[in-house]
Amino acid sequence: MKIAIPKERRAGEARVAASPDTVKKFKGMGFEVVVETGAGAGASILDDHFREAGATIAADAATALAGANIVLKVQRPQDDEIALIPEGAVLIAGLAALANRDLIKALAARKITAFAMELLPRITRAQSMDILSSQASLAGYKSVLDATEHFGRAIPMMMTAAGTIAPARFLILGAGVAGLQAIATAKRLGGVVYAFDVRPAVKEQVESLGGKFVEVDPDAGKDAETKGGYAKEMDDDYKKKQAAKIAEVLKKTDIAISTALIPGKPAPVLITEEMVKDMREGSVIVDMAVEAGGNCPLSEFDKVVVKHGVTLVGHGNIPARIAVDASALFARNLLNFLTPLVDKDSNSLKFNWDDEILKGTCVTRDGSVVHPALAG
């Protein structure tokens, strides 16, 4: 069986869906692995590195994908790429399926069995396959570094003969994987860190990292989490209390990092223009939700702008800004997803469609859209 790894073609994408390490593992399982030339360049992986691991290097995407049984990608394919994927092939990638229904229909029409890795259920058995967690952790780390690049002061308390410099104050909005890593990174740099989340259950995690939890309404937050562990959208009364509390804390904040997302919906607005106006001159906001509309309406996608004296950092695809490690983790996630599907006796893929992981991620099969969230 042939695994194809084409070069990512979407703007700003530097990651690759395989690494020399995972290529070796796939070769050990009996797969033929073909990598499009230059696929790993953005992640500092040369063609020779893939070749030494046992892969064949193809001159272009068409050659790489010809006859492929399995296609591994970081991001969803573009329309012209779909036409190059053989009918009946298996596609495993981050498809952003809930926001790209036309793409999913196109994959179904081509009879591609497609797995959207962002829909992986949050269960213990699936943790090693979770692309959202691996990439969000790196993004949370990088967001703090991006903030410090635009912040005109030191982060830790510094005591000098000329006087003492107070530590920078951080506010992390959203204490999921990205938020928790941002808290840890800001603390390592010596900042004073506050964190907010609608889920009271994360308070202990925030405090274990040295952060101070900003609580709005403990009683209202008891039902603030989905079965999958994501934050729910709250009612209007809670949102008013939340806005007042965030506005109060932001007035004393130097660096705010917002990570709040609701799967399949626009990002909630947490930092209004009025709040920005009340922030200190020279403060920084890193809006990690900018690709989903942003947690601050003043953020601009893939731009760094200054408004009301506050720098708003709106980098899209933050994991691609740390592509070497992001690619290594993403590739391992895909390897861990694919390995249990390999039937060693027949050297082919064997699907148990009753398996919770497959049911949660499979979006198209046998020419149809099969995921419950996309059907209809």
Secondary structure, 3 states (H helix, E strand, C coil): CEEEECCCCCCCCCCCCCCHHHHHHHHHCCCEEEEECCCCHHHCCCHHHHHHCCCEEECCHHHHHCCCCEEEEEECCCHHHHCCCCCCCEEEEECCHHHCHHHHHHHHHCCCEEEEHHHCCCCHHHHHHCHHHHHHHHHHHHHHHHHHHHCCCCCCCEEECCEEECCCEEEEECCCHHHHHHHHHHHHCCCEEEEECCCHHHHHHHHHCCCEEECCCCCHHHHCECCCCCECCCCHHHHHHHHHHHHHHHCCCCEEEECCCCCCCCCCCCCCHHHHHCCCCCCEEEECCHHHCCCCCCCCCCCEEEECCEEEECCCCHHHHHHHHHHHHHHHHHHHHHHHHEECCCCEECCCCCCHHHHHHEEEECCEECCCCCCC
